[in-house]
Each structure stands twice: as C-alpha cells, then as structure tokens.
Amino acid sequence: MSGQRMRDRAPGAAVMEQVVRLQEAAPPRSPLARALGVGPLIDDAQPWFTGALGEREVGALLSRLPGGWSAFHAVPVGSGESDVDHLVVGPGGVFVINTKHHRGARVTVYERAVYVGGSKQPYLRNADLEASRVRGLLMRAGIEAPVEPVIVVVGAKELRLRQPPARATVLRAEGLVRGLSRRPPRLDADTVARAAALFDDPATWRPVAPSAETVERFEVIEREVRSAQWVRLGWGLAGALAVVAVALPFLPH
C-alpha cells in the first residue's frame, strides 16, 4: 500500500475502482451522444457507481464524529474481493457499517429480513458475517470489544422498521452520527486506541492499492455524469418552451 494507513483510504474506494475499471474498458461517447446528454456510464458500471455515491456520502457523515472516534473505509477483509464499507471504533464500541444506496425506494425491515421495493435482500446475513470477521480479528489480537453490525440506508423514500433485527441496527444515513455518538460508553480509551491502531495498520488486512488516483478518476466520471444530466435537463426545458411558444398564438386573449 506504499505506506498508506487505512485511515487514509477513501470512502467507497473498492466500488470506485470497479467503476473506473469498467468505464476504462468502455468505448468513448460520440460527439453527438455528448451533445444530446447521453450518460457516460455503461450498464455494468451503473450499480457500482450508485454504490460508490452512497459510500462517499456516508464517509462524509462519519468525518463529523466527535473526538475519540475513528472511521476506516473500504476495508479489505478475507482473501477475495470483499470489503467492509466502513469500520468505526469509539467509546460506544466497534461498528461494522454496510451502506445501501436506494434512492427513492421503500425499505421495510423485519427481525430476520430487509425488503427493498418488496424484494427480500440478504443484508442482515451479510452484515452479521462481516461483524463476525471483525470479532475474530479482535479476538486474535487479544482485544475485548463488542462489535455491532449497522446497515445504513441512503436516499430511501421510506424506511419502515416493522420489527427491529436482534443482531443489527438499521437506520437512515441522516441519523448515523447521532446514533453512534450517543451510544453509552462501553470501551475505555486504551481499548479504543488499541483497536484503532489494529484497524489502521495495513498489515492487518489484504493488500490494496492506494486510493488517491482512483478517487481522481472516479470524480472525472462523476462530473461527466452530472454534465450529461444538465444537458438532458436543458433539452427538456428547451422542448417545454417550444411547446409553449407554439401554443401561445392559439390561446384566448
């Protein structure tokens, strides 16, 4: 990792890497497509792009945690390509945070399942697995700390908690920082420091590349996406004005 500490890893780094990789292999847009506001994202990159936006939003929120808290992002766990979206440690404990970006969707939470738009999702199971991995890591390091999985929902039109899950917390992104910082103290300062040092050490995790270049490339793609949206908006506005202009002579005076 070229000396990069884990606390320097950008939120959403892993999913941004996927977006960049897919987009670099895609053919460039034609001048006509750009003029018409056709978006630059290929279909395979769209869900990764949405996920990256969600993780970046939650990462920005976590930067507002008070002193005594540390947040780590896109933490590579296991031997494959899986990662923990956000790993947070502070006086209230250790929290393994999984971000789910569902703009405009209806999310319903039951004791054993989460549904998005009526479709069951494996979020609780996956969150519990990630928390178990972190518990094992702490145990092997001789650090006693409670580990709680948290599922953070970004952008949902509605989030209904029918039955709170027994082994995880599900909440909106807007309530994340308040929810964590108001937890009753469960760890002393020494334990927090030891856990943070363990999480911050790149040797604790699977090797990954520095994220700064990935962020730069992703932000170029994001600007292109936003620009295309503005172009489409402009064409839509122009069309609406044209309709009004045609209709004006026929309106009663």
MIDOSE-1310 file (N, C-alpha, C; in nm, 2 decimals, decimal comma, always signed):
residues 253
msgq	+0,08/-0,12/+0,00/+0,00/+0,00/+0,00/+0,08/+0,13/+0,00; +0,21/+0,11/-0,03/+0,30/+0,23/-0,03/+0,30/+0,31/+0,09; +0,29/+0,25/+0,21/+0,29/+0,32/+0,33/+0,16/+0,39/+0,37; +0,06/+0,38/+0,29/-0,07/+0,44/+0,32/-0,14/+0,37/+0,44
rmrd	-0,18/+0,45/+0,54/-0,25/+0,39/+0,65/-0,40/+0,37/+0,61; -0,46/+0,28/+0,68/-0,60/+0,25/+0,64/-0,69/+0,37/+0,67; -0,66/+0,46/+0,76/-0,75/+0,57/+0,78/-0,74/+0,67/+0,67; -0,64/+0,66/+0,58/-0,63/+0,74/+0,46/-0,70/+0,69/+0,34
rapg	-0,76/+0,57/+0,35/-0,83/+0,51/+0,24/-0,96/+0,58/+0,22; -0,99/+0,61/+0,10/-1,11/+0,69/+0,07/-1,24/+0,61/+0,08; -1,35/+0,67/+0,13/-1,48/+0,60/+0,13/-1,52/+0,56/-0,01; -1,56/+0,43/-0,02/-1,61/+0,38/-0,15/-1,49/+0,35/-0,24
aavm	-1,37/+0,34/-0,19/-1,25/+0,31/-0,28/-1,27/+0,18/-0,36; -1,32/+0,08/-0,30/-1,33/-0,05/-0,37/-1,43/-0,04/-0,48; -1,55/+0,02/-0,46/-1,65/+0,03/-0,56/-1,61/+0,13/-0,67; -1,54/+0,24/-0,63/-1,49/+0,33/-0,73/-1,39/+0,26/-0,82
eqvv	-1,31/+0,17/-0,77/-1,22/+0,10/-0,85/-1,29/+0,02/-0,96; -1,40/-0,04/-0,92/-1,48/-0,12/-1,02/-1,54/-0,02/-1,13; -1,59/+0,09/-1,09/-1,64/+0,19/-1,18/-1,53/+0,23/-1,28; -1,42/+0,27/-1,23/-1,31/+0,31/-1,32/-1,27/+0,20/-1,41
rlqe	-1,26/+0,08/-1,36/-1,21/-0,03/-1,44/-1,31/-0,06/-1,56; -1,44/-0,06/-1,53/-1,54/-0,09/-1,63/-1,55/+0,03/-1,73; -1,54/+0,15/-1,68/-1,55/+0,26/-1,77/-1,43/+0,27/-1,87; -1,31/+0,24/-1,82/-1,19/+0,25/-1,90/-1,20/+0,15/-2,01
aapp	-1,27/+0,04/-1,99/-1,28/-0,06/-2,10/-1,40/-0,03/-2,20; -1,48/+0,07/-2,17/-1,59/+0,10/-2,25/-1,56/+0,20/-2,36; -1,62/+0,19/-2,48/-1,59/+0,28/-2,59/-1,64/+0,42/-2,55; -1,56/+0,52/-2,59/-1,60/+0,66/-2,56/-1,73/+0,71/-2,63
rspl	-1,79/+0,80/-2,56/-1,92/+0,86/-2,63/-1,88/+0,94/-2,75; -1,97/+0,94/-2,85/-1,95/+1,02/-2,97/-1,99/+1,16/-2,94; -1,94/+1,25/-3,02/-1,98/+1,40/-3,00/-2,13/+1,42/-3,00; -2,20/+1,34/-3,08/-2,35/+1,36/-3,08/-2,41/+1,31/-2,95
aral	-2,36/+1,20/-2,90/-2,41/+1,15/-2,77/-2,38/+1,25/-2,66; -2,27/+1,31/-2,66/-2,24/+1,41/-2,56/-2,33/+1,53/-2,58; -2,36/+1,57/-2,70/-2,44/+1,69/-2,73/-2,59/+1,66/-2,68; -2,63/+1,54/-2,69/-2,77/+1,50/-2,65/-2,78/+1,47/-2,51
gvgp	-2,67/+1,47/-2,44/-2,67/+1,44/-2,29/-2,68/+1,29/-2,26; -2,64/+1,20/-2,35/-2,63/+1,06/-2,32/-2,53/+1,04/-2,21; -2,57/+0,97/-2,10/-2,48/+0,95/-1,99/-2,36/+0,86/-2,03; -2,25/+0,88/-1,96/-2,12/+0,81/-1,99/-2,12/+0,67/-1,94
lidd	-2,20/+0,64/-1,84/-2,19/+0,51/-1,77/-2,25/+0,39/-1,85; -2,17/+0,29/-1,86/-2,23/+0,17/-1,92/-2,31/+0,09/-1,82; -2,40/+0,00/-1,87/-2,49/-0,06/-1,78/-2,43/-0,13/-1,66; -2,32/-0,20/-1,69/-2,25/-0,28/-1,58/-2,19/-0,19/-1,48
aqpw	-2,16/-0,06/-1,51/-2,10/+0,03/-1,41/-2,20/+0,10/-1,33; -2,33/+0,10/-1,37/-2,43/+0,18/-1,30/-2,45/+0,14/-1,16; -2,47/+0,01/-1,12/-2,49/-0,02/-0,98/-2,36/+0,01/-0,90; -2,25/-0,01/-0,95/-2,12/+0,03/-0,88/-2,11/+0,17/-0,85
ftga	-2,15/+0,25/-0,95/-2,15/+0,40/-0,94/-2,25/+0,44/-0,83; -2,37/+0,39/-0,83/-2,46/+0,42/-0,73/-2,41/+0,39/-0,59; -2,35/+0,27/-0,58/-2,30/+0,22/-0,45/-2,19/+0,32/-0,40; -2,10/+0,36/-0,50/-1,99/+0,45/-0,46/-2,04/+0,58/-0,41
lger	-2,15/+0,63/-0,47/-2,20/+0,76/-0,42/-2,26/+0,74/-0,28; -2,32/+0,63/-0,25/-2,37/+0,61/-0,12/-2,26/+0,60/-0,01; -2,15/+0,53/-0,05/-2,04/+0,51/+0,05/-1,97/+0,64/+0,07; -1,96/+0,72/-0,03/-1,89/+0,85/-0,02/-1,98/+0,95/+0,07
evga	-2,11/+0,94/+0,05/-2,20/+1,02/+0,14/-2,19/+0,98/+0,28; -2,19/+0,85/+0,31/-2,18/+0,80/+0,45/-2,04/+0,83/+0,50; -1,93/+0,82/+0,42/-1,80/+0,86/+0,47/-1,79/+1,00/+0,51; -1,86/+1,09/+0,43/-1,86/+1,23/+0,47/-1,93/+1,25/+0,60
llsr	-2,03/+1,18/+0,63/-2,10/+1,19/+0,75/-2,02/+1,15/+0,87; -1,95/+1,03/+0,85/-1,86/+0,98/+0,96/-1,75/+1,07/+0,99; -1,71/+1,16/+0,90/-1,60/+1,25/+0,93/-1,64/+1,35/+1,04; -1,77/+1,36/+1,07/-1,82/+1,45/+1,17/-1,83/+1,39/+1,31
lpgg	-1,79/+1,27/+1,32/-1,79/+1,21/+1,45/-1,70/+1,29/+1,55; -1,74/+1,29/+1,68/-1,66/+1,37/+1,77/-1,52/+1,30/+1,80; -1,44/+1,38/+1,88/-1,31/+1,32/+1,91/-1,32/+1,19/+1,99; -1,23/+1,11/+1,98/-1,23/+0,98/+2,04/-1,29/+0,87/+1,95
wsaf	-1,34/+0,90/+1,83/-1,39/+0,81/+1,74/-1,29/+0,80/+1,61; -1,28/+0,68/+1,55/-1,20/+0,67/+1,43/-1,29/+0,59/+1,33; -1,28/+0,63/+1,20/-1,35/+0,56/+1,10/-1,25/+0,52/+0,99; -1,28/+0,40/+0,94/-1,19/+0,34/+0,83/-1,29/+0,30/+0,72
havp	-1,25/+0,31/+0,60/-1,34/+0,29/+0,48/-1,28/+0,19/+0,38; -1,38/+0,12/+0,32/-1,34/+0,02/+0,21/-1,23/-0,07/+0,27; -1,25/-0,13/+0,38/-1,16/-0,22/+0,45/-1,16/-0,36/+0,39; -1,05/-0,40/+0,33/-1,05/-0,53/+0,26/-1,04/-0,65/+0,36
vgsg	-1,14/-0,73/+0,36/-1,14/-0,84/+0,45/-1,14/-0,97/+0,37; -1,10/-1,08/+0,44/-1,10/-1,21/+0,37/-0,99/-1,22/+0,26; -1,00/-1,32/+0,18/-0,90/-1,35/+0,08/-0,95/-1,31/-0,06; -1,08/-1,28/-0,08/-1,13/-1,25/-0,21/-1,13/-1,10/-0,23
esdv	-1,24/-1,05/-0,29/-1,25/-0,91/-0,32/-1,35/-0,83/-0,22; -1,40/-0,90/-0,12/-1,50/-0,84/-0,03/-1,43/-0,73/+0,05; -1,51/-0,64/+0,10/-1,46/-0,53/+0,19/-1,57/-0,49/+0,28; -1,53/-0,43/+0,39/-1,63/-0,36/+0,48/-1,64/-0,22/+0,44
dhlv	-1,76/-0,17/+0,42/-1,78/-0,04/+0,37/-1,72/+0,07/+0,47; -1,75/+0,05/+0,60/-1,70/+0,14/+0,70/-1,68/+0,07/+0,83; -1,57/+0,09/+0,89/-1,54/+0,03/+1,02/-1,51/+0,14/+1,12; -1,59/+0,15/+1,23/-1,58/+0,26/+1,32/-1,56/+0,21/+1,46
vgpg	-1,47/+0,28/+1,53/-1,44/+0,24/+1,67/-1,44/+0,37/+1,76; -1,50/+0,36/+1,87/-1,51/+0,47/+1,97/-1,56/+0,42/+2,10; -1,58/+0,51/+2,19/-1,63/+0,48/+2,33/-1,75/+0,38/+2,33; -1,83/+0,40/+2,23/-1,96/+0,31/+2,22/-1,94/+0,18/+2,17
gvfv	-1,81/+0,14/+2,12/-1,79/+0,01/+2,07/-1,73/+0,01/+1,93; -1,74/-0,11/+1,87/-1,69/-0,12/+1,73/-1,81/-0,15/+1,64; -1,82/-0,08/+1,53/-1,93/-0,08/+1,44/-1,89/-0,12/+1,30; -1,95/-0,22/+1,25/-1,92/-0,26/+1,11/-2,04/-0,21/+1,03
intk	-2,01/-0,11/+0,94/-2,12/-0,04/+0,88/-2,13/-0,08/+0,73; -2,25/-0,12/+0,69/-2,27/-0,15/+0,55/-2,37/-0,05/+0,49; -2,33/+0,02/+0,38/-2,41/+0,12/+0,32/-2,49/+0,07/+0,21; -2,62/+0,10/+0,21/-2,71/+0,06/+0,10/-2,78/+0,18/+0,04
hhrg	-2,75/+0,21/-0,08/-2,80/+0,33/-0,15/-2,92/+0,30/-0,23; -3,04/+0,34/-0,19/-3,17/+0,31/-0,25/-3,25/+0,44/-0,27; -3,20/+0,52/-0,37/-3,27/+0,65/-0,39/-3,41/+0,63/-0,43; -3,50/+0,69/-0,35/-3,64/+0,69/-0,38/-3,72/+0,56/-0,36
arvt	-3,65/+0,46/-0,30/-3,71/+0,33/-0,27/-3,78/+0,32/-0,14; -3,87/+0,22/-0,13/-3,93/+0,19/+0,00/-3,86/+0,07/+0,06; -3,81/+0,09/+0,18/-3,73/-0,02/+0,25/-3,81/-0,06/+0,38; -3,83/-0,18/+0,39/-3,90/-0,24/+0,51/-3,82/-0,33/+0,58
vyer	-3,81/-0,32/+0,72/-3,72/-0,40/+0,80/-3,80/-0,49/+0,89; -3,77/-0,62/+0,89/-3,83/-0,71/+0,99/-3,71/-0,77/+1,07; -3,75/-0,86/+1,16/-3,65/-0,91/+1,25/-3,54/-0,99/+1,18; -3,58/-1,06/+1,07/-3,49/-1,15/+1,00/-3,47/-1,12/+0,86
avyv	-3,52/-1,01/+0,81/-3,51/-0,98/+0,67/-3,53/-0,83/+0,64; -3,47/-0,78/+0,53/-3,49/-0,65/+0,48/-3,54/-0,66/+0,34; -3,65/-0,58/+0,31/-3,71/-0,58/+0,18/-3,69/-0,44/+0,12; -3,65/-0,44/-0,01/-3,64/-0,32/-0,08/-3,74/-0,33/-0,20
ggsk	-3,84/-0,24/-0,20/-3,94/-0,24/-0,30/-4,01/-0,38/-0,31; -4,03/-0,44/-0,20/-4,09/-0,57/-0,20/-4,00/-0,69/-0,22; -3,88/-0,67/-0,25/-3,78/-0,78/-0,28/-3,69/-0,80/-0,16; -3,68/-0,93/-0,11/-3,60/-0,96/+0,00/-3,45/-0,95/-0,03
qpyl	-3,38/-0,89/+0,06/-3,23/-0,87/+0,04/-3,15/-0,94/+0,15; -3,03/-0,99/+0,12/-2,95/-1,06/+0,22/-2,87/-0,97/+0,31; -2,92/-0,85/+0,34/-2,84/-0,75/+0,41/-2,81/-0,80/+0,55; -2,90/-0,85/+0,62/-2,88/-0,89/+0,76/-2,78/-1,00/+0,77
rnad	-2,79/-1,10/+0,69/-2,69/-1,21/+0,69/-2,55/-1,16/+0,66; -2,54/-1,08/+0,55/-2,41/-1,03/+0,51/-2,35/-0,94/+0,62; -2,43/-0,86/+0,68/-2,38/-0,77/+0,79/-2,33/-0,85/+0,91; -2,40/-0,96/+0,94/-2,36/-1,04/+1,05/-2,23/-1,11/+1,02
leas	-2,21/-1,16/+0,89/-2,09/-1,22/+0,85/-1,97/-1,13/+0,87; -1,99/-1,00/+0,82/-1,88/-0,91/+0,83/-1,84/-0,88/+0,97; -1,95/-0,86/+1,06/-1,92/-0,84/+1,20/-1,85/-0,96/+1,26; -1,88/-1,08/+1,22/-1,81/-1,20/+1,28/-1,66/-1,20/+1,24
rvrg	-1,63/-1,15/+1,12/-1,49/-1,15/+1,08/-1,41/-1,05/+1,16; -1,47/-0,93/+1,19/-1,41/-0,83/+1,27/-1,39/-0,88/+1,42; -1,50/-0,95/+1,47/-1,48/-1,00/+1,60/-1,37/-1,10/+1,61; -1,35/-1,19/+1,51/-1,24/-1,28/+1,51/-1,11/-1,21/+1,51
llmr	-1,10/-1,11/+1,43/-0,98/-1,03/+1,42/-0,94/-0,97/+1,56; -1,03/-0,91/+1,63/-1,01/-0,85/+1,76/-0,97/-0,96/+1,86; -1,04/-1,07/+1,85/-1,01/-1,18/+1,95/-0,87/-1,23/+1,93; -0,82/-1,25/+1,80/-0,69/-1,29/+1,78/-0,58/-1,19/+1,83
agie	-0,62/-1,07/+1,83/-0,53/-0,96/+1,87/-0,54/-0,94/+2,02; -0,62/-1,01/+2,09/-0,64/-1,00/+2,24/-0,71/-0,88/+2,28; -0,80/-0,83/+2,19/-0,88/-0,70/+2,23/-1,02/-0,74/+2,25; -1,07/-0,71/+2,37/-1,21/-0,74/+2,40/-1,30/-0,62/+2,37
apve	-1,38/-0,63/+2,27/-1,47/-0,51/+2,24/-1,59/-0,57/+2,17; -1,71/-0,51/+2,20/-1,83/-0,55/+2,14/-1,83/-0,50/+1,99; -1,88/-0,58/+1,90/-1,88/-0,55/+1,76/-2,03/-0,56/+1,71; -2,08/-0,45/+1,66/-2,22/-0,44/+1,62/-2,23/-0,41/+1,47
pviv	-2,30/-0,49/+1,39/-2,33/-0,46/+1,25/-2,43/-0,35/+1,24; -2,41/-0,26/+1,15/-2,51/-0,15/+1,12/-2,53/-0,14/+0,97; -2,66/-0,13/+0,93/-2,69/-0,11/+0,79/-2,75/+0,03/+0,78; -2,68/+0,11/+0,70/-2,72/+0,25/+0,68/-2,78/+0,26/+0,54
vvga	-2,91/+0,31/+0,54/-2,98/+0,33/+0,42/-2,97/+0,47/+0,37; -2,93/+0,49/+0,25/-2,91/+0,62/+0,19/-3,02/+0,65/+0,09; -3,09/+0,76/+0,10/-3,18/+0,81/+0,00/-3,31/+0,75/-0,02; -3,35/+0,66/+0,07/-3,48/+0,59/+0,06/-3,59/+0,68/+0,08
kelr	-3,70/+0,66/+0,00/-3,82/+0,74/+0,02/-3,88/+0,71/+0,15; -3,87/+0,59/+0,19/-3,94/+0,54/+0,31/-3,86/+0,43/+0,38; -3,84/+0,44/+0,51/-3,78/+0,33/+0,58/-3,87/+0,29/+0,70; -3,92/+0,17/+0,69/-4,02/+0,12/+0,79/-3,95/+0,01/+0,88
lrqp	-3,95/+0,03/+1,01/-3,89/-0,07/+1,10/-4,01/-0,14/+1,16; -4,05/-0,25/+1,09/-4,16/-0,33/+1,14/-4,12/-0,41/+1,27; -4,01/-0,47/+1,26/-3,95/-0,55/+1,38/-3,80/-0,53/+1,38; -3,75/-0,46/+1,48/-3,60/-0,43/+1,48/-3,53/-0,56/+1,48
para	-3,43/-0,58/+1,40/-3,35/-0,70/+1,40/-3,27/-0,72/+1,53; -3,26/-0,84/+1,57/-3,20/-0,87/+1,70/-3,05/-0,84/+1,70; -2,98/-0,86/+1,59/-2,84/-0,86/+1,58/-2,78/-0,75/+1,50; -2,86/-0,66/+1,46/-2,81/-0,55/+1,37/-2,90/-0,42/+1,39
tvlr	-2,84/-0,31/+1,36/-2,92/-0,18/+1,36/-2,93/-0,14/+1,22; -3,05/-0,10/+1,18/-3,08/-0,04/+1,05/-3,13/+0,10/+1,07; -3,07/+0,19/+1,00/-3,11/+0,33/+1,02/-3,08/+0,41/+0,89; -3,14/+0,53/+0,89/-3,11/+0,62/+0,78/-2,97/+0,69/+0,80
aegl	-2,91/+0,73/+0,69/-2,78/+0,79/+0,70/-2,79/+0,91/+0,78; -2,90/+0,99/+0,77/-2,91/+1,11/+0,85/-2,90/+1,10/+1,00; -2,93/+0,98/+1,05/-2,92/+0,96/+1,19/-2,80/+0,88/+1,24; -2,70/+0,86/+1,15/-2,59/+0,77/+1,18/-2,50/+0,83/+1,29
vrgl	-2,45/+0,95/+1,26/-2,35/+1,01/+1,35/-2,42/+1,03/+1,49; -2,54/+1,08/+1,50/-2,60/+1,10/+1,63/-2,62/+0,96/+1,70; -2,66/+0,86/+1,62/-2,68/+0,73/+1,68/-2,56/+0,67/+1,74; -2,44/+0,69/+1,67/-2,32/+0,64/+1,72/-2,27/+0,72/+1,84
srrp	-2,26/+0,85/+1,83/-2,20/+0,93/+1,93/-2,28/+0,93/+2,06; -2,41/+0,89/+2,05/-2,49/+0,89/+2,17/-2,50/+0,75/+2,24; -2,42/+0,66/+2,18/-2,42/+0,53/+2,25/-2,35/+0,54/+2,39; -2,40/+0,47/+2,48/-2,34/+0,47/+2,62/-2,19/+0,41/+2,61
prld	-2,10/+0,47/+2,68/-1,96/+0,42/+2,67/-1,95/+0,27/+2,71; -1,88/+0,20/+2,63/-1,86/+0,05/+2,65/-1,71/+0,02/+2,65; -1,63/+0,11/+2,59/-1,48/+0,08/+2,58/-1,41/+0,20/+2,65; -1,30/+0,16/+2,72/-1,21/+0,27/+2,78/-1,12/+0,32/+2,67
adtv	-1,05/+0,43/+2,70/-0,97/+0,49/+2,60/-0,86/+0,40/+2,55; -0,80/+0,32/+2,63/-0,69/+0,23/+2,59/-0,74/+0,13/+2,49; -0,85/+0,07/+2,52/-0,91/-0,03/+2,43/-0,94/+0,03/+2,29; -1,00/+0,15/+2,29/-1,03/+0,22/+2,17/-0,90/+0,25/+2,09
araa	-0,80/+0,29/+2,16/-0,67/+0,32/+2,09/-0,61/+0,19/+2,03; -0,61/+0,08/+2,11/-0,56/-0,05/+2,06/-0,64/-0,10/+1,93; -0,77/-0,09/+1,94/-0,85/-0,13/+1,83/-0,82/-0,04/+1,70; -0,82/+0,09/+1,73/-0,79/+0,18/+1,62/-0,66/+0,16/+1,55
alfd	-0,56/+0,13/+1,63/-0,42/+0,10/+1,58/-0,42/-0,03/+1,50; -0,50/-0,13/+1,54/-0,51/-0,25/+1,47/-0,57/-0,23/+1,33; -0,68/-0,16/+1,34/-0,76/-0,13/+1,21/-0,68/-0,04/+1,12; -0,60/+0,05/+1,17/-0,52/+0,14/+1,09/-0,40/+0,08/+1,02
dpat	-0,35/-0,03/+1,07/-0,23/-0,10/+1,02/-0,26/-0,17/+0,89; -0,20/-0,14/+0,78/-0,23/-0,21/+0,65/-0,20/-0,36/+0,66; -0,10/-0,40/+0,75/-0,07/-0,54/+0,76/-0,18/-0,62/+0,82; -0,28/-0,56/+0,88/-0,39/-0,63/+0,93/-0,48/-0,69/+0,82
wrpv	-0,48/-0,63/+0,71/-0,58/-0,66/+0,60/-0,51/-0,71/+0,47; -0,59/-0,75/+0,38/-0,55/-0,79/+0,25/-0,49/-0,66/+0,18; -0,37/-0,68/+0,11/-0,31/-0,56/+0,05/-0,40/-0,50/-0,06; -0,40/-0,37/-0,06/-0,48/-0,29/-0,16/-0,39/-0,18/-0,21
apsa	-0,43/-0,13/-0,33/-0,35/-0,02/-0,39/-0,40/+0,11/-0,32; -0,31/+0,22/-0,32/-0,36/+0,35/-0,27/-0,48/+0,40/-0,35; -0,56/+0,48/-0,28/-0,69/+0,51/-0,34/-0,70/+0,65/-0,40; -0,59/+0,73/-0,39/-0,60/+0,87/-0,44/-0,62/+0,88/-0,59
etve	-0,55/+0,80/-0,67/-0,57/+0,80/-0,81/-0,70/+0,75/-0,85; -0,76/+0,65/-0,78/-0,89/+0,60/-0,81/-0,99/+0,71/-0,79; -0,98/+0,79/-0,68/-1,07/+0,90/-0,65/-1,07/+1,00/-0,76; -0,95/+1,04/-0,81/-0,94/+1,14/-0,91/-1,01/+1,09/-1,04
rfev	-0,99/+0,96/-1,08/-1,05/+0,91/-1,20/-1,21/+0,90/-1,18; -1,25/+0,86/-1,06/-1,39/+0,85/-1,04/-1,46/+0,99/-1,04; -1,39/+1,09/-0,99/-1,45/+1,22/-0,99/-1,46/+1,28/-1,13; -1,37/+1,24/-1,22/-1,39/+1,28/-1,36/-1,52/+1,22/-1,42
iere	-1,54/+1,09/-1,39/-1,66/+1,02/-1,44/-1,78/+1,08/-1,38; -1,77/+1,11/-1,25/-1,89/+1,17/-1,18/-1,92/+1,31/-1,24; -1,82/+1,39/-1,28/-1,85/+1,52/-1,34/-1,91/+1,50/-1,48; -1,87/+1,40/-1,55/-1,93/+1,37/-1,68/-2,08/+1,33/-1,67
vrsa	-2,11/+1,25/-1,56/-2,25/+1,21/-1,54/-2,33/+1,33/-1,51; -2,28/+1,42/-1,42/-2,36/+1,54/-1,38/-2,38/+1,63/-1,50; -2,27/+1,64/-1,58/-2,28/+1,73/-1,70/-2,39/+1,67/-1,80; -2,39/+1,54/-1,82/-2,49/+1,48/-1,91/-2,63/+1,51/-1,85
qwvr	-2,65/+1,50/-1,72/-2,78/+1,53/-1,66/-2,82/+1,67/-1,69; -2,73/+1,77/-1,68/-2,76/+1,91/-1,70/-2,80/+1,93/-1,85; -2,73/+1,86/-1,94/-2,76/+1,87/-2,08/-2,90/+1,82/-2,11; -2,93/+1,70/-2,05/-3,07/+1,65/-2,07/-3,17/+1,74/-2,02
lgwg	-3,14/+1,80/-1,90/-3,24/+1,90/-1,84/-3,26/+2,02/-1,93; -3,15/+2,06/-1,99/-3,15/+2,18/-2,08/-3,24/+2,14/-2,20; -3,22/+2,03/-2,26/-3,30/+1,98/-2,37/-3,45/+1,97/-2,34; -3,48/+1,92/-2,22/-3,61/+1,91/-2,17/-3,68/+2,05/-2,15
laga	-3,60/+2,14/-2,10/-3,65/+2,28/-2,08/-3,68/+2,34/-2,21; -3,58/+2,32/-2,31/-3,60/+2,38/-2,44/-3,72/+2,33/-2,51; -3,75/+2,20/-2,49/-3,87/+2,14/-2,55/-4,00/+2,19/-2,49; -3,99/+2,21/-2,36/-4,11/+2,27/-2,30/-4,14/+2,41/-2,34
lavv	-4,03/+2,49/-2,36/-4,05/+2,63/-2,40/-4,10/+2,63/-2,55; -4,05/+2,54/-2,63/-4,10/+2,53/-2,77/-4,25/+2,50/-2,77; -4,30/+2,41/-2,69/-4,44/+2,38/-2,68/-4,52/+2,50/-2,65; -4,47/+2,57/-2,55/-4,54/+2,69/-2,50/-4,55/+2,80/-2,61
aval	-4,43/+2,81/-2,68/-4,43/+2,91/-2,79/-4,52/+2,88/-2,90; -4,54/+2,75/-2,94/-4,63/+2,71/-3,04/-4,77/+2,73/-3,00; -4,80/+2,71/-2,87/-4,94/+2,71/-2,82/-4,98/+2,86/-2,79; -4,89/+2,95/-2,77/-4,93/+3,09/-2,74/-5,03/+3,15/-2,84
pflp	-5,00/+3,14/-2,97/-5,09/+3,21/-3,07/-5,24/+3,16/-3,06; -5,25/+3,04/-3,01/-5,39/+2,97/-3,01/-5,46/+2,99/-2,88; -5,39/+3,05/-2,78/-5,46/+3,08/-2,65/-5,55/+3,20/-2,66; -5,67/+3,19/-2,59/-5,76/+3,30/-2,60/-5,70/+3,43/-2,54
h	-5,73/+3,54/-2,60/-5,68/+3,67/-2,54/-5,79/+3,74/-2,46
